[in-house]
Amino acid sequence: MADLHQDVPTKAQIQLRAYELYVQRGGGEGRDLEDWLAAERELRNQHSSVSGKSDRRDSTSTDRQERPKSFAATGNPKGR
């Protein structure tokens, strides 16, 4: 049986990519949600193109993983 969620990135993948985006733009407060959404969208598109599927989920999807409130509250992926 095929994995129905193979085109969905994990929370850890999204968190790492969001942190990379944060570092690329030079850091700073207040744009953590923007980084998270961009990372999530980017990874979903990558996963979809690998599996040959288009991303038809909208940003209000209820099956989406919970997002951290901020990098300050959750820390970066390396736990620092």
C-alpha positions in Angstrom: 0.0 0.0 0.0 1.3 3.5 -0.9 2.1 6.0 1.9 -0.7 8.7 1.6 1.5 11.3 3.4 4.7 10.8 1.4 4.3 14.3 -0.1 3.9 16.0 3.3 7.1 17.3 4.8 7.8 16.5 8.5 7.7 19.2 11.2 11.5 18.7 11.6 12.1 19.3 7.9 9.9 22.4 7.9 11.6 23.7 11.1 15.1 23.2 9.7 14.2 24.9 6.4 12.5 27.8 8.2 15.7 28.3 10.3 17.8 28.3 7.1 15.5 31.0 5.6 15.8 33.0 8.9 19.6 32.8 8.7 19.7 33.6 4.9 17.8 36.8 5.5 20.1 37.8 8.4 17.8 36.9 11.3 15.7 39.4 13.1 12.5 39.2 15.1 8.9 39.1 13.9 9.1 37.1 10.7 9.1 33.5 12.1 5.6 32.7 10.8 6.6 34.1 7.3 9.7 31.8 7.4 7.6 28.8 8.5 5.0 29.3 5.8 7.6 29.8 3.1 9.5 26.7 4.2 6.3 24.6 4.4 5.2 25.8 0.9 8.7 25.2 -0.6 9.0 21.7 0.9 5.4 20.7 -0.1 6.2 21.7 -3.7 9.5 19.7 -3.6 7.7 16.7 -2.2 4.9 17.0 -4.8 7.2 17.4 -7.7 9.1 14.2 -6.6 5.9 12.2 -6.3 4.4 13.7 -9.5 1.4 15.3 -7.6 0.4 18.9 -7.5 -0.1 20.6 -4.1 -3.8 21.2 -3.9 -4.0 21.9 -0.1 -4.7 25.4 1.0 -3.1 27.2 3.9 -6.2 26.6 6.1 -5.9 22.8 5.9 -6.7 21.2 9.3 -4.5 18.1 8.7 -1.4 20.3 8.8 1.1 19.9 11.5 1.2 22.4 14.4 3.6 25.3 13.9 5.8 26.7 16.6 4.8 30.1 17.9 8.3 31.5 17.3 11.9 30.5 17.1 12.5 32.3 20.4 9.9 30.0 22.1 11.0 26.8 20.4 14.7 27.4 19.8 16.5 26.6 16.6 16.7 23.0 15.2 20.0 22.5 16.9 18.5 23.3 20.3 20.7 26.4 21.0 
